[in-house]
Structure formats: structure tokens, C-alpha cells
Amino acid sequence: MEVAGEGMNRLDPAALAAAASVIAAGGRRGSLGIVLGTGLGGLVDRLVDPVLLPTSVSGWLAPSSATGHAGRIACGRVGNCPVVVLQGRVHAYEGFDDATIARGIELLAAMGVRTILLTNASGGLNSGMRSGELLVMDDHLDLVRRPCGAGTATSTRARSTIGYDVRLVELALAAARRVEARARPGVYARLLGPTYETRAEYRMLLRLGADVVGMSTIPEVLAAWRLGLAVTAVSVVTNVANPDAPEETDAEEVCRLAAGAMDGIWSVIEALADDVGGPGDQEASERMSLEER
């Protein structure tokens, strides 16, 4: 199986083997890759002609134990665009390093994906936010940054940050607003978890410039940049922090609130599918399919 592009030369050979295993089990290559975060797994039901497989068929992806993360690979279409979806992810608080967390992105790249949408559930830090609002990430604060060895998802070699694609940020915002979803650009802060933040931590994050806080996504963003993929990330605000009057929050409630924002996320998916699913991408997908035969 061949993967084109300069960044693809950095793929772990295990990712290529995992992609071959998924395709052998009935999966299909795609142009758009999607990672569905907490409470958003039900979006796979909207795919056309879906094939659902457990992540175990890859022989490489780590199993998730987090609430709201089914641990499946879904291959299907959105309009004319072939997509590959990861229904859930793994997290650092489950005991995984960033290289293991990023394996899903490497698998998507090995399956032909060139554009990726990452989604998650987060806590809002701005008092003007509402539950169910979407934040399209235009920057991030990684407060769990850890060194990794050579050849893993992040490098010990110093390098500049690529940055979020302004065009894709605007595309996602416009798509969400078309279905009257409340949406804004902003900064996502990553903490380790699995416990939610203290009042002092909320105040600290606000001073640092964060708009929302969560426990995922950044290792995947960094892996996508390293591989030369186009990436956009959308966070569902499930609860809004009030340091002066904190409320109890649990994973089940976060799942319920995130699920209420699925129409906005789906509109973003449709817009990205239209953006990447043109004739050129379809021809490339067909060429890659022929190479596999």
C-alpha cells in the first residue's frame, strides 16, 4: 500500500500494516478523516453505506476505556466524499503516551485521508458561553506537553508550530452557523484529567487566554501537522465554568450535552466533505485502490 506526499514518509510502518488490516476486514479508504469525541459517536449513523469495525481489527490502535468512546472504525460516504471515522479516541489519563494517542491519525493518513476533522467535548471558561455552543479551535494551550522519542508523534527536535488553517476555521464557523448553531473561534487548553478542574485552575486558564478546557485532541493536531495533513478541530461546550458557584459535572452528563450539538457538527462535516470530495480527490482515491490490487 503506497501513501503519497512528503509528510507520509514519516508514517510508522505499523500504520500502513494496520490500514491494510482494516481494509482486509472490509474497511475502505477515504479522503476525509473524522475523530468523534465524547457524546458524538452517534454521527456515524448519518453516513451513507457505512461499514463499522472494532478498532481491534487494526491490530495496532489502543482500546479506549473512556465513557462515550465506542472504539470503532466507520467507513462510508458523506455526499460523494469517502470518509473514515474513528468513533472515539484514547487519552493520556488512560495511561497512554502521546505517540499511542496519535496512532489514530497515522492510521487515517495511511488510509488515504488528507483532511481531518477532530471533535471533542470541553468545559467553557467564558461566562458568555452556553452549553451546546461550538468552539472552532484557532489556537491551543498544551499544558500536558511531554517529550517523546524519535519517530513518535512529536519530535524531541525543536521546530516551529504550523498553526491552524484560517480557511478551514472560517469554513467550519460558516457551516455551523448555517444550521443556526452558536459558534465562535477560540483557544482550547489541554489538561491531563480525568478529574475536572478546580476553581483556581479555571481562573488560571482564563488568565492564560483559554476559552475552553479539555483532555484530548492536541496530540492528534500535532501528529496531523507533522504528516502534512489539513486539520480543523471543533469543541462542543458541554458545561460553562463558574468559579464562584461550581456545579457537579460527570461523564454521562457531558455525553448528553455533547449529543445535543450533533447537528452543528454534522454541518461542519458536510462542508468539509464538499471541500475535499471533488473529482480530483475521487480520481486519486481510485488510483490508490488500483495500487492495492
FIVOSE-60636 format. One line per 2 residues: number of its first residue (from 1); for each residue x, y, z of C-alpha. Coordinates in nm, 2 decimals. Last residue first. Layout:
residues N
NUM = X,Y,Z | ...
END
This chain:
residues 293
293 = -0.49,-0.48,-0.61 | -0.37,-0.21,-0.37
291 = -0.24,0.02,-0.65 | -0.58,0.02,-0.81
289 = -0.74,0.15,-0.49 | -0.48,0.43,-0.48
287 = -0.57,0.53,-0.83 | -0.94,0.53,-0.74
285 = -0.88,0.75,-0.44 | -0.67,0.99,-0.66
283 = -0.96,1.01,-0.91 | -1.21,1.08,-0.63
281 = -0.98,1.35,-0.49 | -0.95,1.52,-0.83
279 = -1.33,1.50,-0.88 | -1.41,1.69,-0.56
277 = -1.45,1.54,-0.21 | -1.23,1.77,-0.02
275 = -1.44,2.09,0.02 | -1.78,1.92,-0.01
273 = -1.68,1.67,0.26 | -1.55,1.96,0.47
271 = -1.89,2.13,0.44 | -2.08,1.81,0.52
269 = -1.87,1.75,0.83 | -1.92,2.11,0.95
267 = -2.30,2.06,0.91 | -2.27,1.74,1.11
265 = -2.10,1.92,1.39 | -2.39,2.17,1.41
263 = -2.65,1.89,1.40 | -2.46,1.69,1.67
261 = -2.48,1.96,1.94 | -2.73,1.79,2.16
259 = -2.50,1.48,2.17 | -2.25,1.69,2.36
257 = -2.49,1.77,2.64 | -2.58,1.40,2.69
255 = -2.21,1.29,2.68 | -2.11,1.56,2.93
253 = -2.39,1.45,3.16 | -2.27,1.09,3.15
251 = -1.91,1.20,3.22 | -1.99,1.38,3.54
249 = -2.03,1.75,3.64 | -2.11,1.89,3.98
247 = -2.16,2.27,3.99 | -1.92,2.55,4.09
245 = -2.05,2.88,4.21 | -1.77,3.14,4.22
243 = -1.55,2.95,3.97 | -1.84,2.95,3.72
241 = -1.75,2.71,3.44 | -1.97,2.65,3.14
239 = -2.08,2.30,3.06 | -2.09,2.10,2.74
237 = -1.90,2.33,2.51 | -1.86,2.12,2.19
235 = -1.51,2.15,2.05 | -1.43,2.17,1.68
233 = -1.09,2.09,1.53 | -0.96,2.15,1.18
231 = -0.67,1.97,1.01 | -0.50,1.97,0.67
229 = -0.25,1.69,0.67 | 0.13,1.74,0.64
227 = 0.22,1.44,0.85 | 0.37,1.65,1.13
225 = 0.07,1.87,1.12 | -0.16,1.57,1.17
223 = 0.05,1.44,1.45 | 0.04,1.78,1.63
221 = -0.33,1.80,1.60 | -0.37,1.45,1.73
219 = -0.15,1.52,2.03 | -0.37,1.83,2.09
217 = -0.71,1.65,2.07 | -0.76,1.54,2.44
215 = -0.83,1.64,2.80 | -1.05,1.95,2.78
213 = -1.06,2.33,2.85 | -1.24,2.61,2.67
211 = -1.17,2.98,2.61 | -0.80,2.98,2.71
209 = -0.61,3.31,2.74 | -0.36,3.23,3.02
207 = -0.57,3.44,3.26 | -0.87,3.23,3.18
205 = -0.68,2.91,3.24 | -0.56,3.03,3.58
203 = -0.92,3.12,3.69 | -1.04,2.78,3.59
201 = -0.75,2.62,3.77 | -0.83,2.81,4.09
199 = -1.19,2.69,4.08 | -1.07,2.33,4.04
197 = -1.08,2.15,3.70 | -1.24,1.82,3.62
195 = -1.08,1.49,3.71 | -0.96,1.26,3.43
193 = -0.77,1.47,3.36 | -0.44,1.57,3.19
191 = -0.51,1.93,3.09 | -0.55,2.07,2.73
189 = -0.65,2.43,2.67 | -0.85,2.52,2.36
187 = -0.83,2.87,2.22 | -1.11,3.03,2.02
185 = -1.33,3.07,1.71 | -1.71,3.11,1.77
183 = -2.02,2.90,1.71 | -2.39,2.90,1.81
181 = -2.56,2.66,1.58 | -2.81,2.82,1.35
179 = -2.78,2.55,1.08 | -2.58,2.79,0.86
177 = -2.39,2.90,1.17 | -2.22,2.57,1.19
175 = -2.11,2.57,0.83 | -1.99,2.93,0.85
173 = -1.77,2.85,1.15 | -1.63,2.54,0.99
171 = -1.54,2.72,0.67 | -1.38,3.01,0.86
169 = -1.16,2.77,1.06 | -1.08,2.58,0.74
167 = -0.96,2.90,0.57 | -0.76,3.01,0.88
165 = -0.56,2.68,0.89 | -0.44,2.63,1.24
163 = -0.07,2.68,1.32 | 0.25,2.52,1.19
161 = 0.43,2.54,1.52 | 0.81,2.58,1.48
159 = 1.06,2.30,1.54 | 1.29,2.18,1.82
157 = 1.39,1.81,1.78 | 1.25,1.59,2.05
155 = 0.98,1.50,1.80 | 0.61,1.45,1.84
153 = 0.41,1.16,1.71 | 0.69,0.92,1.75
151 = 1.00,0.86,1.53 | 1.25,0.99,1.79
149 = 1.13,0.96,2.14 | 0.86,1.17,2.30
147 = 0.88,1.47,2.53 | 0.56,1.56,2.72
145 = 0.33,1.86,2.68 | 0.04,1.83,2.93
143 = -0.04,2.20,2.94 | -0.09,2.23,2.57
141 = -0.25,2.57,2.51 | -0.43,2.59,2.17
139 = -0.50,2.80,1.87 | -0.78,2.86,1.61
137 = -1.01,2.59,1.75 | -1.37,2.61,1.64
135 = -1.57,2.64,1.95 | -1.93,2.51,1.93
133 = -2.20,2.60,2.17 | -2.41,2.32,2.33
131 = -2.39,2.46,2.68 | -2.37,2.84,2.66
129 = -2.08,3.08,2.66 | -2.09,3.44,2.80
127 = -1.92,3.33,3.12 | -1.61,3.24,2.92
125 = -1.44,2.92,3.05 | -1.64,2.66,2.87
123 = -1.57,2.30,2.95 | -1.50,2.07,2.66
121 = -1.63,1.79,2.44 | -1.42,1.69,2.14
119 = -1.40,1.69,1.77 | -1.12,1.65,1.52
117 = -1.18,1.70,1.15 | -0.90,1.57,0.92
115 = -0.80,1.64,0.56 | -0.56,1.42,0.36
113 = -0.71,1.08,0.43 | -0.57,0.79,0.22
111 = -0.60,0.50,0.46 | -0.24,0.55,0.58
109 = -0.33,0.90,0.69 | -0.63,0.77,0.89
107 = -0.40,0.52,1.06 | -0.15,0.79,1.14
105 = -0.42,1.00,1.30 | -0.54,0.70,1.50
103 = -0.19,0.63,1.62 | -0.17,0.98,1.78
101 = -0.27,0.86,2.13 | 0.00,0.60,2.11
99 = 0.26,0.86,2.04 | 0.12,1.09,2.30
97 = 0.17,0.84,2.58 | -0.12,0.62,2.70
95 = -0.22,0.56,3.07 | -0.60,0.62,3.04
93 = -0.53,0.98,3.16 | -0.33,1.04,2.84
91 = -0.64,0.97,2.63 | -0.78,0.72,2.38
89 = -1.02,0.80,2.10 | -1.38,0.76,2.00
87 = -1.57,0.66,1.68 | -1.28,0.69,1.44
85 = -1.43,0.79,1.11 | -1.31,0.72,0.75
83 = -1.48,0.92,0.48 | -1.54,0.88,0.11
81 = -1.69,1.21,-0.03 | -1.98,1.19,-0.27
79 = -2.23,1.30,-0.02 | -2.09,1.20,0.31
77 = -1.96,0.84,0.25 | -1.87,0.54,0.45
75 = -1.60,0.38,0.67 | -1.65,0.36,1.04
73 = -1.38,0.25,1.28 | -1.49,0.16,1.63
71 = -1.38,0.22,1.99 | -1.71,0.32,2.14
69 = -1.59,0.63,2.32 | -1.87,0.78,2.53
67 = -1.72,0.69,2.87 | -1.35,0.63,2.84
65 = -1.20,0.28,2.84 | -1.04,0.31,2.49
63 = -0.86,0.03,2.32 | -0.52,0.10,2.16
61 = -0.49,0.10,1.79 | -0.25,-0.15,1.64
59 = -0.41,-0.48,1.54 | -0.63,-0.28,1.31
57 = -0.91,-0.53,1.36 | -0.91,-0.42,1.73
55 = -1.06,-0.08,1.63 | -1.39,-0.26,1.60
53 = -1.55,-0.23,1.25 | -1.85,-0.05,1.11
51 = -1.91,-0.03,0.74 | -2.14,0.26,0.64
49 = -2.33,0.29,0.31 | -2.41,0.66,0.36
47 = -2.30,0.81,0.70 | -2.57,0.95,0.93
45 = -2.55,0.67,1.18 | -2.18,0.75,1.23
43 = -2.30,1.07,1.40 | -2.40,0.87,1.70
41 = -2.04,0.88,1.83 | -2.07,1.25,1.93
39 = -2.10,1.21,2.31 | -1.73,1.23,2.38
37 = -1.52,1.28,2.07 | -1.56,1.17,1.71
35 = -1.24,1.17,1.51 | -1.30,1.23,1.14
33 = -1.09,1.16,0.83 | -1.18,1.30,0.48
31 = -1.04,1.15,0.16 | -1.12,0.78,0.24
29 = -1.01,0.42,0.21 | -1.25,0.14,0.28
27 = -1.30,-0.11,0.56 | -1.40,-0.47,0.49
25 = -1.16,-0.67,0.72 | -0.88,-0.66,0.46
23 = -0.92,-0.28,0.45 | -0.87,-0.26,0.83
21 = -0.57,-0.50,0.81 | -0.41,-0.29,0.53
19 = -0.45,0.02,0.74 | -0.28,-0.15,1.04
17 = 0.01,-0.25,0.82 | 0.05,0.10,0.69
15 = 0.03,0.23,1.05 | 0.29,-0.02,1.16
13 = 0.53,0.12,0.90 | 0.52,0.45,1.11
11 = 0.44,0.73,0.88 | 0.72,0.99,0.83
9 = 0.73,0.94,0.45 | 0.36,1.05,0.46
7 = 0.47,1.40,0.52 | 0.63,1.42,0.17
5 = 0.31,1.31,0.00 | 0.17,0.99,-0.14
3 = 0.08,0.67,0.05 | 0.15,0.34,-0.11
1 = 0.00,0.00,0.00
END
